[in-house]
Amino acid sequence: MKRIRKLVSLLLCVSMLAAMLTCAAAAARQDDVYTASTVEEALDLLAPENVDHSRKTSCNGDCDYSPVIIVPGIMQSQVYVQNKEGTGDLLTVDGFPIVEGMDMAFMFDTQSVKQDVKKMILPLLKAFFLGRKAEFTDLVCEILDKCFYSHYFNEDGTRMYEAQVDEYWYSLEECKKHPEKSYNYAKGYSTDKDGNTLPTTKYETEYDFIMRQVDVSSYAEKAGWDHLYYYAYSSFGDTLSIAERLNDYVQMVKDQTGHDKVSIVFISLGGTIGSTYLSEFCNPDDIDRIVFAAAAVDGSYTLSSLMNADLILDSDKLYTTILPDLMSIVDSDMMWVGYLLNVVLRIIPQRFLSGFLSDVAYDAIHRVLGNLMYNCPSMWALVPSSEYPAMADELIKSPVLREKTDRYYNIQKNAKQTIRRLTDAGMEIFVICGYDLPMPSVLSCYAYSSDNIIQAASASIGGTIAPYGEDLPADYTPAIDTSYISPDRRVDAGTCALPDRTWFVKGQSHLTLQAALHDTIELCIQLVVNKDITDARTNNGGYKQFNNYRYTKRLTEMMRDFDKLTPEQRAAIPAGRLDAIQKAYDNGKAELDSMDWDYDKMLSAEKEMYSAMYKAGLLSKTADSPYKRYEQPRILEKITHAWSDVTYKIFGAKDFIPFI
């Protein structure tokens, strides 16, 4: 399910839209909200006037840690669609609201879509196999319309249906006391075997929801939860107004904490808000430190390619790299499925693929997804500055919307100069960027070196990056000197806005950023708490300017399981086995604590821990081998890759039909 969710998010992350109307989450009594029987009753209990903004931190500004504001990325805030009539009531389907940011099942009119798909499956198949492109496209667009209608925008950049946002005008410490609204709404959507209603989410409190988006507990351990704040906003709204409201939020945090400065971490889409805030609304005296992490400062070619329907479904790559690359973005252990699909896909006659799919996708984007993207201000903030003028001339119809998007375009194209100017004036700004991964392979931009979603040139704010999988030219002249060239010769940090304050993490995917608690996330935290770190080169706290992604989740989970063992359980383990586990544990901890990140070393530590715990009987014995979970995907990948390559050499970019 998680893999499916990742894939859906990857392909549809720019398709779910909501405008920005503010609504403060309430401090209503938790038990009362959990027992609310209707949406309306829950809304009354969580009314904005119940919010108490007067709470102060225990230090009242007298401590070494400035409060930190997290400005998250796309789909990381709870946004509720409202009725078109403007009554303020939520738009509901079968009694449950459309909620963006919680659960895929709640984002669309899924019940209607399911019914439509059932009714249309035969007409769809008939139109497809008879090659009736227009008929097939009409049916697809009808289904997509039903799915997305509640998120459409008017030509002037306003939503057809309004929306409200759960905001947190208090610290994460306070969020622990507040029920998460969608938890109550989710009840009744499913039942257990005894017929008891179950929620589809586990976000019992606002704190639970926020921590699922970005785990910043390492900062709280140092400074306290009352020094952490989460700036929620509608991902699909108006970047300018969101950035302006951030300034109000900063003042609120200063008032509540007693500190005269705050630090802000801008993540992903939050980078567009960050560049706007710094350019238009920021008072430098308010700021301690700024961190841009995987931030779309100059947009993302993923979005502009999707908006332009720049797809490569009609190329040879449809039978070679598109599907494996897509699966690798979802999960690196699933590439073999993509190679297998390369072969299976040939069962479908050629005339029904390639140009047919491209044309249908092009029409669907312009007829349906265009209603979501072309008129949404924040989507235009994600269009790279190099693409904006031509795209805006073609796709924006309203002068009202064009005035807003032009204003942001001027901010975006000058972001590098703005950040340099503020840094020269004394503001401490830092950047963290992933690179050397492809963009989504169905898009024409796939060859840009990126974190799978945002090209590294954007996230690094001006770095010179070789195309995905390639090195800089042999005769390349460094912008400053060779010390700014990455060891793999794929990055020149010398052209960045901040060449001495930009870190690069090879292989860090946008989709695994939340799990990088010991690496990228910890570096973000260190940058706001450790004032001895002043640059990425000399005073860097041990964090090298050029580092590597590593997957730590499985190792940390096993170590956590070992920590939970009681003395009695440990005593039951044979001494030799227990010693092996402890040795693996110590090696794993040393690797986790290392600032010289290495994917292979982390995997080796994980395997050692897995083997030791497996042999001690602490893990499931369903696998034939303790290494099956690691080796099987690699073996399957080699087999299916070879099969795919042989099939391509024999058949080319064609189906099996001519040979049957």
C-alpha positions as CSV (number, residue, x, y, z in Angstrom):
1,M,0.0,0.0,0.0
2,K,2.8,2.4,0.8
3,R,4.4,1.7,-2.6
4,I,1.1,2.3,-4.3
5,R,0.7,5.5,-2.4
6,K,4.1,6.7,-3.4
7,L,3.4,6.0,-7.1
8,V,0.1,7.8,-7.0
9,S,1.6,10.7,-5.2
10,L,4.4,10.9,-7.7
11,L,2.0,11.0,-10.7
12,L,-0.8,13.1,-9.1
13,C,1.0,15.3,-6.6
14,V,0.3,18.3,-8.8
15,S,-3.3,17.4,-9.4
16,M,-5.0,18.0,-6.0
17,L,-5.7,21.6,-5.5
18,A,-7.1,23.9,-2.7
19,A,-7.1,27.6,-2.2
20,M,-5.8,29.4,0.9
21,L,-8.5,30.6,3.4
22,T,-7.2,30.7,7.0
23,C,-8.7,28.8,9.9
24,A,-7.0,28.3,13.2
25,A,-7.2,24.9,14.7
26,A,-8.9,24.9,18.1
27,A,-8.0,24.1,21.7
28,A,-11.3,22.3,22.3
29,R,-11.4,19.5,24.8
30,Q,-10.0,16.3,23.2
31,D,-12.7,13.9,24.5
32,D,-15.5,16.2,23.3
33,V,-14.2,16.3,19.7
34,Y,-13.6,12.5,19.6
35,T,-17.2,11.9,20.5
36,A,-18.7,14.4,18.0
37,S,-21.2,12.5,15.9
38,T,-21.4,14.8,12.9
39,V,-19.0,17.0,10.8
40,E,-21.0,20.1,11.9
41,E,-20.7,19.2,15.6
42,A,-16.9,18.7,15.2
43,L,-16.6,22.1,13.5
44,D,-18.4,23.8,16.3
45,L,-16.1,22.2,18.9
46,L,-13.1,23.3,16.8
47,A,-14.2,26.8,16.1
48,P,-11.4,29.4,15.7
49,E,-12.6,31.5,18.6
50,N,-11.6,28.6,21.0
51,V,-8.0,29.0,20.2
52,D,-5.8,30.2,23.0
53,H,-2.7,32.1,21.6
54,S,-1.5,33.3,25.0
55,R,0.6,30.3,26.0
56,K,4.3,31.1,26.6
57,T,7.4,29.0,26.5
58,S,9.0,28.1,29.8
59,C,12.2,29.9,28.9
60,N,10.5,33.1,27.9
61,G,13.3,33.8,25.4
62,D,16.1,33.1,27.8
63,C,17.8,30.1,26.3
64,D,20.4,29.2,23.6
65,Y,17.9,27.9,21.0
66,S,15.8,30.1,18.7
67,P,12.4,28.7,18.0
68,V,12.2,26.9,14.6
69,I,9.3,27.2,12.1
70,I,8.9,24.3,9.6
71,V,7.4,25.3,6.3
72,P,6.5,22.0,4.7
73,G,6.0,20.9,1.1
74,I,3.2,19.8,-1.1
75,M,0.2,18.0,0.5
76,Q,1.6,18.3,4.0
77,S,-1.2,20.4,5.4
78,Q,-4.8,19.5,6.1
79,V,-7.1,21.4,3.7
80,Y,-10.9,20.9,3.7
81,V,-12.9,21.7,0.6
82,Q,-16.1,23.8,1.2
83,N,-19.5,23.8,-0.4
84,K,-19.7,25.9,-3.6
85,E,-22.6,27.9,-2.0
86,G,-20.0,29.5,0.3
87,T,-21.8,28.6,3.5
88,G,-18.6,27.5,5.2
89,D,-19.9,23.9,5.4
90,L,-17.5,21.3,4.2
91,L,-18.0,19.5,0.9
92,T,-18.9,16.0,1.9
93,V,-19.3,12.7,0.1
94,D,-21.4,10.1,1.9
95,G,-21.1,12.2,5.0
96,F,-17.3,12.6,4.9
97,P,-15.4,15.7,3.8
98,I,-12.9,16.1,0.9
99,V,-9.6,16.5,2.8
100,E,-6.3,17.1,1.1
101,G,-3.3,15.9,3.0
102,M,-4.8,13.1,5.0
103,D,-5.8,10.1,2.9
104,M,-6.2,9.4,-0.8
105,A,-9.6,8.1,-0.2
106,F,-10.7,11.5,1.2
107,M,-9.2,13.7,-1.5
108,F,-11.7,12.8,-4.3
109,D,-15.2,11.7,-4.8
110,T,-13.9,8.1,-4.8
111,Q,-17.2,6.5,-4.5
112,S,-18.6,8.1,-7.6
113,V,-15.3,7.3,-9.5
114,K,-15.6,3.6,-8.5
115,Q,-19.1,3.5,-9.8
116,D,-18.2,5.3,-13.0
117,V,-15.3,3.0,-13.7
118,K,-17.5,-0.1,-13.2
119,K,-20.0,1.3,-15.7
120,M,-17.4,2.4,-18.2
121,I,-14.9,-0.5,-18.1
122,L,-16.5,-2.3,-21.1
123,P,-16.9,0.9,-23.2
124,L,-13.3,1.8,-22.3
125,L,-11.9,-1.5,-23.4
126,K,-14.0,-1.5,-26.6
127,A,-12.9,2.0,-27.6
128,F,-9.3,1.1,-26.8
129,F,-9.1,-2.1,-28.8
130,L,-11.0,-0.6,-31.7
131,G,-8.6,2.4,-31.7
132,R,-11.3,5.0,-31.2
133,K,-9.1,7.6,-29.7
134,A,-11.7,10.4,-29.3
135,E,-14.2,8.1,-27.7
136,F,-11.6,6.6,-25.3
137,T,-10.4,10.1,-24.4
138,D,-14.0,11.3,-23.7
139,L,-14.6,8.4,-21.3
140,V,-11.2,9.0,-19.5
141,C,-11.9,12.7,-19.1
142,E,-15.4,12.0,-17.8
143,I,-13.9,9.8,-15.0
144,L,-11.2,12.3,-14.2
145,D,-13.7,15.2,-14.2
146,K,-15.8,13.3,-11.6
147,C,-12.6,12.7,-9.5
148,F,-11.2,16.2,-9.6
149,Y,-14.2,18.5,-9.9
150,S,-14.0,19.8,-6.3
151,H,-10.5,21.1,-6.9
152,Y,-11.0,23.1,-10.1
153,F,-10.0,26.8,-10.4
154,N,-11.5,29.7,-12.2
155,E,-9.5,31.6,-14.9
156,D,-8.8,34.4,-12.4
157,G,-7.0,32.1,-10.1
158,T,-9.7,31.6,-7.5
159,R,-11.1,28.3,-6.6
160,M,-14.5,27.1,-7.8
161,Y,-15.0,25.6,-4.4
162,E,-13.5,27.4,-1.4
163,A,-11.3,25.7,1.2
164,Q,-10.1,26.0,4.8
165,V,-6.8,25.0,6.3
166,D,-6.0,23.6,9.7
167,E,-3.4,26.0,11.0
168,Y,-1.3,25.7,14.2
169,W,-0.9,29.1,15.9
170,Y,0.9,27.4,18.7
171,S,3.9,25.1,19.3
172,L,4.1,21.4,18.8
173,E,3.9,21.0,22.5
174,E,0.4,22.5,22.4
175,C,-0.4,20.4,19.3
176,K,-0.1,17.3,21.5
177,K,-3.2,18.4,23.3
178,H,-5.4,19.1,20.2
179,P,-7.4,16.4,18.4
180,E,-6.7,16.1,14.7
181,K,-10.0,16.9,13.0
182,S,-9.8,14.4,10.3
183,Y,-9.5,11.6,12.8
184,N,-13.0,12.2,13.9
185,Y,-14.2,12.5,10.3
186,A,-12.6,9.2,9.3
187,K,-14.6,7.2,11.8
188,G,-17.2,5.1,10.1
189,Y,-15.4,4.8,6.8
190,S,-14.4,1.3,7.5
191,T,-15.2,-1.4,10.1
192,D,-13.4,-4.3,11.8
193,K,-14.5,-7.9,11.8
194,D,-16.9,-7.1,14.6
195,G,-18.5,-4.2,12.8
196,N,-16.7,-1.5,14.9
197,T,-15.9,1.7,13.0
198,L,-12.3,2.3,12.3
199,P,-10.4,5.5,11.2
200,T,-8.4,5.3,8.0
201,T,-5.7,7.5,9.6
202,K,-3.8,7.3,12.8
203,Y,-3.5,11.0,13.5
204,E,-5.2,11.2,16.8
205,T,-3.7,14.6,17.6
206,E,-2.4,17.5,15.5
207,Y,1.1,16.5,16.8
208,D,0.7,13.0,15.2
209,F,-0.2,14.5,11.8
210,I,2.7,16.9,11.9
211,M,5.3,14.3,13.0
212,R,4.2,12.1,10.1
213,Q,5.0,14.9,7.7
214,V,8.5,15.6,9.1
215,D,10.0,14.1,12.2
216,V,11.9,16.8,14.0
217,S,12.1,15.1,17.4
218,S,15.8,15.4,17.4
219,Y,15.5,19.2,17.6
220,A,12.9,18.9,20.4
221,E,15.3,16.7,22.4
222,K,17.7,19.7,22.4
223,A,15.4,22.7,22.6
224,G,12.0,21.4,23.6
225,W,8.7,20.9,21.8
226,D,7.6,24.4,22.8
227,H,10.3,25.8,20.5
228,L,8.9,24.0,17.4
229,Y,6.2,25.4,15.1
230,Y,4.6,24.1,11.9
231,Y,3.4,26.6,9.3
232,A,0.5,25.0,7.6
233,Y,-0.9,26.3,4.3
234,S,-2.8,25.2,1.2
235,S,-0.3,23.8,-1.2
236,F,-2.5,24.8,-4.0
237,G,-3.3,28.4,-3.4
238,D,-1.6,31.8,-3.7
239,T,2.1,31.7,-2.9
240,L,2.3,35.5,-2.4
241,S,-0.5,35.6,0.2
242,I,0.9,32.5,1.9
243,A,4.4,34.1,2.2
244,E,2.9,37.4,3.5
245,R,1.0,35.5,6.2
246,L,4.2,33.7,7.2
247,N,5.4,37.1,8.3
248,D,2.4,37.3,10.7
249,Y,3.3,33.8,11.9
250,V,6.9,34.8,12.6
251,Q,5.7,37.6,14.8
252,M,3.3,35.3,16.7
253,V,6.2,32.8,17.4
254,K,8.3,35.6,18.7
255,D,5.5,36.8,21.0
256,Q,4.8,33.3,22.3
257,T,8.4,32.3,22.9
258,G,9.9,35.6,24.0
259,H,12.7,35.2,21.5
260,D,13.6,38.1,19.3
261,K,14.6,35.8,16.4
262,V,13.4,32.6,14.7
263,S,14.9,30.1,12.4
264,I,12.9,28.7,9.4
265,V,13.3,25.5,7.5
266,F,11.8,25.6,4.0
267,I,11.1,22.2,2.5
268,S,10.2,21.3,-1.1
269,L,7.3,23.5,-2.2
270,G,8.0,25.6,0.9
271,G,11.0,26.8,-1.1
272,T,8.7,28.9,-3.3
273,I,7.3,30.4,-0.1
274,G,10.8,31.0,1.2
275,S,12.0,32.9,-1.8
276,T,8.9,35.0,-1.8
277,Y,9.1,35.7,1.9
278,L,12.8,36.7,1.8
279,S,12.2,38.9,-1.2
280,E,9.0,40.7,-0.2
281,F,8.1,40.3,3.5
282,C,11.1,39.4,5.6
283,N,12.6,41.6,8.2
284,P,16.2,40.4,8.6
285,D,16.2,41.4,12.3
286,D,13.6,38.6,12.8
287,I,15.8,35.8,11.5
288,D,18.4,33.7,13.2
289,R,19.0,31.1,10.4
290,I,17.3,29.9,7.2
291,V,17.6,26.4,5.7
292,F,16.4,25.4,2.3
293,A,16.0,21.6,2.1
294,A,15.1,20.0,-1.3
295,A,13.5,23.3,-2.0
296,A,12.0,24.2,-5.4
297,V,13.5,27.7,-5.5
298,D,13.5,27.8,-9.3
299,G,10.5,25.5,-9.7
300,S,10.5,21.9,-11.0
301,Y,10.6,20.6,-14.6
302,T,8.4,17.8,-13.4
303,L,5.5,20.3,-13.2
304,S,6.2,22.3,-16.3
305,S,6.6,19.1,-18.3
306,L,3.3,17.8,-17.0
307,M,1.5,21.1,-17.7
308,N,2.9,21.1,-21.2
309,A,2.1,17.3,-21.6
310,D,5.7,16.8,-22.6
311,L,5.5,13.0,-22.4
312,I,7.7,10.4,-24.1
313,L,5.2,7.5,-24.3
314,D,5.7,7.3,-28.0
315,S,9.4,6.6,-27.8
316,D,11.5,3.4,-27.6
317,K,11.8,4.1,-23.9
318,L,8.3,2.8,-23.4
319,Y,9.8,-0.7,-23.8
320,T,13.1,-0.1,-22.1
321,T,13.5,2.4,-19.3
322,I,10.3,4.2,-18.5
323,L,8.6,1.5,-16.4
324,P,11.7,0.4,-14.5
325,D,12.7,4.0,-13.7
326,L,9.2,4.7,-12.4
327,M,9.2,1.7,-10.2
328,S,12.7,2.6,-8.9
329,I,11.4,6.0,-7.8
330,V,8.6,4.2,-5.8
331,D,10.9,1.6,-4.4
332,S,14.4,0.5,-5.5
333,D,13.5,-3.1,-4.8
334,M,10.7,-2.9,-7.4
335,M,12.7,-2.3,-10.5
336,W,12.3,-5.9,-11.6
337,V,8.6,-5.3,-11.8
338,G,9.2,-2.6,-14.4
339,Y,11.5,-4.8,-16.5
340,L,8.9,-7.5,-16.4
341,L,6.2,-5.1,-17.5
342,N,8.5,-4.2,-20.5
343,V,7.9,-7.7,-21.7
344,V,4.3,-8.1,-20.7
345,L,3.4,-4.7,-22.4
346,R,4.1,-6.3,-25.8
347,I,0.9,-8.3,-25.5
348,I,-0.9,-5.1,-26.3
349,P,-0.8,-4.3,-30.0
350,Q,1.5,-1.5,-30.9
351,R,-1.2,0.7,-32.5
352,F,-2.9,0.9,-29.1
353,L,0.2,2.3,-27.4
354,S,2.8,4.9,-28.1
355,G,1.0,7.6,-30.1
356,F,-2.4,6.5,-28.9
357,L,-1.4,6.9,-25.2
358,S,0.4,10.1,-25.8
359,D,-2.5,11.7,-27.6
360,V,-5.0,10.6,-24.9
361,A,-2.7,11.8,-22.1
362,Y,-2.2,15.2,-23.9
363,D,-6.0,15.7,-24.3
364,A,-6.7,14.6,-20.7
365,I,-4.1,17.0,-19.3
366,H,-5.4,20.0,-21.3
367,R,-9.1,19.2,-20.8
368,V,-9.1,18.0,-17.1
369,L,-5.8,18.6,-15.3
370,G,-5.6,22.0,-16.9
371,N,-8.6,23.0,-14.7
372,L,-6.4,22.2,-11.8
373,M,-3.0,23.6,-12.8
374,Y,-3.4,26.4,-15.4
375,N,-5.4,28.7,-13.2
376,C,-3.7,27.9,-9.8
377,P,-1.2,30.6,-8.7
378,S,1.0,28.2,-6.6
379,M,1.3,25.8,-9.6
380,W,2.8,28.6,-11.6
381,A,5.3,29.3,-8.8
382,L,6.6,25.7,-9.5
383,V,7.2,26.5,-13.2
384,P,11.0,27.1,-13.7
385,S,11.8,30.7,-14.7
386,S,13.2,29.5,-18.0
387,E,9.9,28.0,-19.0
388,Y,7.5,30.6,-17.5
389,P,7.3,33.3,-20.2
390,A,6.3,31.1,-23.1
391,M,4.0,28.9,-21.0
392,A,2.2,31.9,-19.4
393,D,1.6,33.4,-22.8
394,E,0.0,30.2,-24.0
395,L,-1.9,29.0,-21.0
396,I,-2.9,32.0,-18.8
397,K,-6.1,33.7,-20.0
398,S,-6.9,36.1,-17.1
399,P,-5.0,39.4,-16.7
400,V,-5.8,39.1,-12.9
401,L,-4.0,35.8,-12.6
402,R,-1.2,36.9,-14.9
403,E,-0.4,39.9,-12.7
404,K,0.1,37.5,-9.8
405,T,2.2,35.0,-11.7
406,D,4.3,37.7,-13.3
407,R,5.1,39.1,-9.8
408,Y,6.2,35.7,-8.6
409,Y,8.2,35.2,-11.8
410,N,10.2,38.3,-11.1
411,I,10.9,37.1,-7.5
412,Q,11.9,33.7,-8.8
413,K,14.3,34.7,-11.5
414,N,16.0,37.1,-9.0
415,A,16.1,34.6,-6.1
416,K,19.8,33.9,-6.4
417,Q,20.6,37.6,-6.2
418,T,18.2,38.1,-3.3
419,I,19.8,35.3,-1.3
420,R,23.3,36.6,-1.9
421,R,22.3,40.1,-1.0
422,L,20.8,39.0,2.3
423,T,23.8,36.8,3.1
424,D,26.2,39.6,2.4
425,A,24.1,41.7,4.8
426,G,24.7,39.1,7.6
427,M,21.8,36.7,7.3
428,E,22.8,33.1,7.7
429,I,21.2,31.0,4.9
430,F,22.0,27.3,4.2
431,V,21.0,24.9,1.4
432,I,20.7,21.1,1.2
433,C,20.2,19.5,-2.2
434,G,19.8,15.9,-3.5
435,Y,21.2,15.0,-6.9
436,D,22.1,12.2,-9.4
437,L,18.6,10.7,-9.7
438,P,16.4,10.9,-12.8
439,M,13.1,12.9,-13.0
440,P,10.0,10.8,-13.7
441,S,10.7,8.8,-16.8
442,V,7.4,9.4,-18.5
443,L,8.3,13.1,-18.9
444,S,10.7,14.7,-21.4
445,C,12.7,16.2,-18.5
446,Y,13.8,12.8,-17.2
447,A,17.5,13.3,-17.9
448,Y,17.9,16.2,-15.5
449,S,20.0,15.3,-12.4
450,S,17.5,15.7,-9.6
451,D,16.1,14.2,-6.4
452,N,13.4,12.5,-8.6
453,I,11.1,15.5,-8.4
454,I,13.1,18.8,-8.3
455,Q,16.1,19.3,-10.6
456,A,19.3,19.8,-8.6
457,A,20.0,23.2,-10.3
458,S,16.8,24.5,-8.7
459,A,17.3,23.0,-5.2
460,S,20.9,24.1,-5.1
461,I,20.0,27.6,-6.2
462,G,22.2,27.7,-9.2
463,G,24.6,24.8,-9.1
464,T,26.0,23.5,-12.3
465,I,25.0,19.8,-12.5
466,A,25.8,17.3,-15.1
467,P,22.9,15.4,-16.7
468,Y,21.7,12.3,-14.8
469,G,24.3,9.6,-14.7
470,E,26.9,11.7,-16.5
471,D,30.0,13.6,-15.5
472,L,30.9,17.2,-16.2
473,P,32.8,17.5,-19.5
474,A,36.5,16.6,-19.3
475,D,37.5,20.1,-20.3
476,Y,35.0,21.8,-17.9
477,T,36.5,24.9,-16.2
478,P,35.4,25.2,-12.5
479,A,33.6,28.4,-11.6
480,I,35.9,28.9,-8.6
481,D,38.4,26.0,-8.3
482,T,38.4,22.2,-8.3
483,S,37.6,22.0,-4.6
484,Y,34.0,22.9,-5.4
485,I,33.7,20.0,-7.8
486,S,32.1,16.9,-6.3
487,P,34.3,13.7,-6.1
488,D,32.2,12.1,-8.8
489,R,32.7,15.1,-11.1
490,R,29.0,15.6,-11.5
491,V,28.5,18.9,-9.5
492,D,30.2,22.3,-9.5
493,A,29.0,24.0,-6.3
494,G,30.9,27.1,-7.4
495,T,28.0,28.5,-9.3
496,C,25.5,28.2,-6.5
497,A,24.1,31.3,-4.9
498,L,25.9,30.2,-1.7
499,P,28.8,28.0,-2.8
500,D,30.3,27.8,0.7
501,R,26.9,27.0,2.4
502,T,25.4,24.4,0.1
503,W,25.5,20.7,0.8
504,F,24.9,18.0,-1.8
505,V,23.6,14.5,-1.0
506,K,24.0,12.0,-3.9
507,G,21.1,9.7,-4.3
508,Q,18.8,11.5,-1.9
509,S,15.3,11.1,-3.3
510,H,12.5,13.7,-2.6
511,L,10.3,10.7,-1.7
512,T,12.6,9.4,1.0
513,L,13.4,12.8,2.6
514,Q,11.1,12.2,5.5
515,A,12.9,8.9,6.4
516,A,16.4,10.5,6.3
517,L,16.3,11.3,10.0
518,H,20.0,10.6,10.6
519,D,21.1,12.3,7.5
520,T,19.4,15.2,5.7
521,I,16.8,15.9,8.4
522,E,19.5,15.8,11.1
523,L,21.7,18.2,9.1
524,C,18.7,20.6,8.9
525,I,18.4,20.4,12.7
526,Q,22.1,20.8,13.3
527,L,22.1,23.9,11.1
528,V,19.6,25.6,13.4
529,V,21.0,24.5,16.7
530,N,24.8,24.3,16.2
531,K,26.2,27.8,15.7
532,D,29.7,26.3,15.3
533,I,28.5,25.2,11.8
534,T,29.0,28.2,9.6
535,D,29.7,26.7,6.2
536,A,29.8,23.5,4.2
537,R,33.5,23.4,3.8
538,T,35.6,24.2,6.9
539,N,33.4,24.8,9.9
540,N,30.8,22.2,8.8
541,G,30.5,20.2,12.0
542,G,31.9,17.1,10.2
543,Y,29.1,17.1,7.5
544,K,31.0,16.9,4.2
545,Q,29.8,19.2,1.5
546,F,29.4,16.2,-0.8
547,N,27.9,13.2,0.8
548,N,25.8,10.2,-0.1
549,Y,22.2,9.0,0.7
550,R,21.8,5.9,2.9
551,Y,18.7,4.1,3.9
552,T,18.6,3.8,7.7
553,K,15.0,2.9,8.5
554,R,15.4,-0.9,8.7
555,L,18.5,-0.8,10.9
556,T,17.0,1.7,13.3
557,E,13.8,-0.3,13.6
558,M,15.8,-3.5,14.5
559,M,17.9,-1.5,17.0
560,R,14.8,-0.1,18.5
561,D,13.3,-3.7,18.8
562,F,16.5,-4.8,20.6
563,D,16.3,-1.9,23.0
564,K,12.8,-2.9,23.9
565,L,13.8,-6.4,25.1
566,T,13.3,-7.0,28.8
567,P,16.1,-8.3,31.0
568,E,14.3,-11.6,31.1
569,Q,14.1,-11.8,27.3
570,R,17.8,-11.0,26.9
571,A,18.6,-13.7,29.5
572,A,16.8,-16.2,27.4
573,I,19.1,-15.6,24.4
574,P,22.3,-17.8,24.3
575,A,25.3,-15.8,25.3
576,G,27.1,-16.2,21.9
577,R,24.0,-15.0,20.1
578,L,23.5,-12.1,22.4
579,D,27.1,-11.0,22.0
580,A,26.7,-11.1,18.2
581,I,23.6,-8.9,18.4
582,Q,25.4,-6.4,20.7
583,K,28.4,-6.3,18.4
584,A,26.1,-5.7,15.4
585,Y,24.2,-3.1,17.4
586,D,27.4,-1.2,18.3
587,N,28.6,-1.3,14.7
588,G,25.2,-0.1,13.5
589,K,25.2,2.8,16.0
590,A,28.7,3.8,14.9
591,E,27.5,3.8,11.3
592,L,24.4,5.9,12.1
593,D,26.5,8.4,14.0
594,S,29.0,8.7,11.2
595,M,28.9,11.9,9.2
596,D,30.7,10.2,6.3
597,W,27.5,8.8,4.8
598,D,27.9,5.6,2.7
599,Y,25.0,3.6,1.4
600,D,26.9,0.3,1.1
601,K,28.3,0.6,4.6
602,M,24.9,1.2,6.0
603,L,23.4,-1.8,4.2
604,S,26.3,-3.9,5.5
605,A,25.5,-2.8,9.1
606,E,21.8,-3.5,8.5
607,K,22.6,-7.0,7.2
608,E,24.8,-7.8,10.2
609,M,22.1,-6.7,12.6
610,Y,19.4,-8.7,10.6
611,S,21.6,-11.8,10.6
612,A,22.4,-11.7,14.3
613,M,18.8,-11.1,15.3
614,Y,17.5,-13.8,12.9
615,K,19.9,-16.4,14.2
616,A,18.8,-15.6,17.8
617,G,15.2,-16.2,16.8
618,L,14.1,-12.6,17.2
619,L,12.9,-12.3,13.7
620,S,10.4,-14.2,11.6
621,K,11.6,-17.5,10.2
622,T,9.3,-17.4,7.2
623,A,12.2,-16.5,4.9
624,D,14.4,-19.3,3.5
625,S,17.4,-17.3,4.2
626,P,18.2,-14.3,6.4
627,Y,19.5,-12.5,3.3
628,K,16.5,-13.3,1.1
629,R,14.9,-9.9,1.7
630,Y,18.1,-8.3,0.3
631,E,19.2,-10.6,-2.4
632,Q,15.9,-11.6,-4.0
633,P,15.1,-8.2,-5.5
634,R,18.6,-8.0,-7.0
635,I,18.4,-11.5,-8.5
636,L,14.9,-10.8,-10.0
637,E,16.1,-7.5,-11.3
638,K,19.1,-9.1,-13.1
639,I,16.8,-11.8,-14.6
640,T,14.0,-9.5,-15.8
641,H,16.5,-6.9,-17.0
642,A,18.2,-9.5,-19.2
643,W,14.8,-10.8,-20.4
644,S,13.7,-7.2,-21.3
645,D,17.0,-6.5,-23.1
646,V,16.8,-9.7,-25.2
647,T,13.2,-9.1,-26.0
648,Y,14.0,-5.5,-27.1
649,K,16.9,-6.8,-29.4
650,I,14.6,-9.3,-31.0
651,F,11.4,-7.2,-31.4
652,G,12.5,-3.6,-31.0
653,A,9.9,-1.1,-30.0
654,K,7.1,-3.3,-31.2
655,D,4.5,-5.8,-29.9
656,F,4.4,-9.5,-30.1
657,I,1.5,-9.6,-32.6
658,P,3.5,-9.6,-35.9
659,F,5.3,-12.8,-34.8
660,I,2.2,-14.7,-33.7
